Amino acid sequence: MCNPLAIGIAATVGGAYLKNQAANRANRMSEVAVDEYGQKNLALETEGRDAVDNTRGMFEQQDFGAGQGEATNRLAALFNDTTNMPTNTLPISSGAPAIIGNAMNTQLANAAAFNKQQNDALANLQGFGDYLANTINPQMNRSAETGQMMGNMMAGNANVLNAQLRNAKNQAHSPLGDVLQMAGSVSTGYGLKA
């Protein structure tokens, strides 16, 4: 005849082993889920940070000055093409003294120089606003959108992690281990009374 005490002890130990194995499996699953979560979020955080750093870099003096300079030069060329008069001198009509022709040509040259100076000043002023409005602001918007999107994705990853951790917790349950431990407890109790 079988010894109920030995069977009870073996069943209790077997149940404990199965439950320990299930708990270890659940711990490994949890660790993998947390590690994946950390890696995914680090990648998302890096992408968001890179977008912000790219925008911040545009405000560095050399980059900002170069970008504004390009906008200023483009506007100055447009203004000067529109307002400058030809630099050719006016022909002196027959019989007019040369001094009048020279005075007219000098005044035309002075007017052209003044127009160029005013156009360059206006281009410099508007170049700053143009560069901010057409280059910096869109880049700032893209950075903000990227940062928001990465934050939303990180929040989504937290939901996935929660589901994975619940799944891991469920894997820690071992019904066979519970049954063996209960049977072992009953058999041990019966073996001790006999």
C-alpha positions as CSV (number, residue, x, y, z in Angstrom):
1,M,0.0,0.0,0.0
2,C,1.2,3.6,-0.7
3,N,2.3,5.8,2.0
4,P,-0.2,8.8,2.1
5,L,2.3,10.9,3.9
6,A,5.0,10.4,1.2
7,I,2.4,11.0,-1.5
8,G,1.2,14.2,0.3
9,I,4.7,15.5,0.7
10,A,5.6,14.7,-3.0
11,A,2.4,16.4,-4.2
12,T,3.0,19.5,-2.1
13,V,6.6,19.8,-3.3
14,G,5.5,19.2,-6.9
15,G,2.8,21.8,-6.6
16,A,5.2,24.3,-5.1
17,Y,7.7,23.6,-8.0
18,L,5.0,24.1,-10.7
19,K,3.9,27.4,-9.0
20,N,7.5,28.5,-8.7
21,Q,8.0,27.8,-12.4
22,A,4.9,29.8,-13.3
23,A,6.0,32.7,-11.1
24,N,9.5,32.7,-12.7
25,R,7.9,32.6,-16.2
26,A,5.7,35.6,-15.2
27,N,8.7,37.5,-13.8
28,R,10.6,36.9,-17.1
29,M,7.6,38.1,-19.1
30,S,7.3,41.2,-16.9
31,E,11.0,42.0,-17.2
32,V,10.9,41.7,-21.0
33,A,7.8,43.9,-21.2
34,V,9.4,46.6,-19.0
35,D,12.6,46.4,-21.0
36,E,10.8,46.7,-24.3
37,Y,8.8,49.6,-22.9
38,G,12.0,51.4,-21.8
39,Q,13.7,50.9,-25.2
40,K,10.6,52.0,-27.2
41,N,10.1,55.1,-25.0
42,L,13.8,56.0,-25.2
43,A,13.7,55.9,-29.0
44,L,10.6,58.1,-29.0
45,E,12.1,60.5,-26.5
46,T,15.2,60.7,-28.6
47,E,13.2,61.5,-31.7
48,G,11.2,64.2,-30.0
49,R,14.4,65.7,-28.4
50,D,16.2,65.7,-31.8
51,A,13.3,67.6,-33.3
52,V,13.5,70.2,-30.6
53,D,17.3,70.3,-30.8
54,N,17.1,70.9,-34.5
55,T,14.9,73.9,-34.0
56,R,17.0,75.2,-31.1
57,G,20.0,74.9,-33.4
58,M,18.4,77.3,-35.8
59,F,18.7,80.0,-33.2
60,E,22.5,79.7,-33.0
61,Q,24.0,83.0,-34.1
62,Q,25.8,81.7,-37.1
63,D,22.8,79.7,-38.4
64,F,20.2,82.4,-37.6
65,G,22.4,85.1,-39.2
66,A,23.0,83.0,-42.3
67,G,19.3,82.2,-42.7
68,Q,18.3,85.9,-42.2
69,G,21.1,87.0,-44.5
70,E,19.7,84.8,-47.3
71,A,16.2,86.2,-46.8
72,T,17.6,89.8,-46.7
73,N,19.6,89.3,-49.9
74,R,16.7,87.9,-51.7
75,L,14.4,90.8,-50.6
76,A,17.1,93.4,-51.4
77,A,17.5,92.0,-54.9
78,L,13.7,92.2,-55.4
79,F,13.5,95.8,-54.1
80,N,16.4,97.0,-56.0
81,D,15.2,95.5,-59.3
82,T,11.9,97.3,-58.7
83,T,13.0,100.8,-57.7
84,N,16.5,101.4,-59.2
85,M,16.7,103.6,-62.2
86,P,19.1,102.7,-65.0
87,T,22.5,104.1,-64.3
88,N,23.0,105.3,-67.8
89,T,23.4,109.1,-68.0
90,L,20.9,111.2,-69.8
91,P,22.0,112.5,-73.1
92,I,22.6,116.3,-73.2
93,S,20.3,118.0,-75.7
94,S,22.0,120.1,-78.2
95,G,22.8,123.5,-77.0
96,A,22.4,122.7,-73.3
97,P,25.4,123.5,-71.1
98,A,27.4,120.5,-70.0
99,I,27.1,121.6,-66.4
100,I,23.4,121.0,-66.5
101,G,23.8,117.5,-67.9
102,N,26.5,116.7,-65.3
103,A,24.3,118.0,-62.5
104,M,21.3,115.9,-63.7
105,N,23.5,112.8,-63.9
106,T,24.9,113.4,-60.4
107,Q,21.4,113.8,-59.0
108,L,20.3,110.6,-60.8
109,A,23.3,108.7,-59.3
110,N,22.5,110.1,-55.9
111,A,18.9,109.1,-56.2
112,A,19.8,105.6,-57.3
113,A,22.3,105.3,-54.3
114,F,19.6,106.6,-51.9
115,N,17.1,104.1,-53.3
116,K,19.6,101.2,-52.9
117,Q,20.4,102.3,-49.3
118,Q,16.7,102.4,-48.5
119,N,16.0,99.1,-50.2
120,D,18.8,97.4,-48.3
121,A,17.6,98.8,-45.0
122,L,14.0,97.7,-45.7
123,A,15.2,94.3,-46.9
124,N,17.3,93.9,-43.7
125,L,14.2,94.8,-41.6
126,Q,11.8,92.6,-43.5
127,G,14.4,89.8,-43.9
128,F,14.3,89.2,-40.1
129,G,10.5,88.9,-40.1
130,D,10.5,86.9,-43.3
131,Y,13.0,84.4,-41.9
132,L,11.0,84.0,-38.7
133,A,7.7,83.7,-40.4
134,N,8.7,81.4,-43.3
135,T,11.5,79.3,-41.8
136,I,11.7,79.4,-38.0
137,N,7.9,79.3,-37.2
138,P,7.2,76.3,-39.4
139,Q,10.2,74.5,-37.9
140,M,8.9,75.2,-34.4
141,N,5.5,73.9,-35.4
142,R,7.0,70.7,-36.7
143,S,9.1,70.3,-33.5
144,A,6.0,70.8,-31.4
145,E,4.0,68.3,-33.5
146,T,6.8,65.7,-33.3
147,G,7.1,66.2,-29.5
148,Q,3.3,65.9,-29.1
149,M,3.2,62.8,-31.3
150,M,6.1,61.1,-29.4
151,G,4.4,61.9,-26.1
152,N,1.1,60.4,-27.3
153,M,3.0,57.3,-28.5
154,M,4.7,57.0,-25.2
155,A,1.3,57.1,-23.5
156,G,0.1,54.4,-25.8
157,N,3.2,52.3,-24.9
158,A,2.2,52.6,-21.3
159,N,-1.2,51.1,-22.1
160,V,0.6,48.2,-23.9
161,L,2.9,47.7,-21.0
162,N,-0.1,47.5,-18.6
163,A,-1.7,44.8,-20.8
164,Q,1.6,42.9,-21.0
165,L,2.1,43.1,-17.2
166,R,-1.5,41.8,-16.6
167,N,-0.8,39.0,-19.0
168,A,2.4,38.1,-17.1
169,K,0.5,38.2,-13.8
170,N,-2.0,35.7,-15.3
171,Q,0.8,33.5,-16.3
172,A,2.0,33.2,-12.7
173,H,-1.2,31.3,-11.9
174,S,-0.7,27.5,-12.0
175,P,-4.0,25.6,-11.5
176,L,-2.2,22.2,-11.5
177,G,0.2,23.4,-8.9
178,D,-2.7,24.5,-6.7
179,V,-4.4,21.2,-7.1
180,L,-1.2,19.3,-6.3
181,Q,-0.6,21.4,-3.2
182,M,-4.2,20.9,-2.0
183,A,-4.0,17.2,-2.7
184,G,-0.7,17.1,-0.9
185,S,-2.1,18.9,2.1
186,V,-5.0,16.5,2.3
187,S,-2.8,13.5,1.8
188,T,-0.3,14.7,4.4
189,G,-3.1,15.4,6.9
190,Y,-4.5,11.9,6.2
191,G,-1.0,10.3,6.5
192,L,-0.4,12.1,9.8
193,K,-3.7,10.9,11.3
194,A,-3.2,7.3,10.2
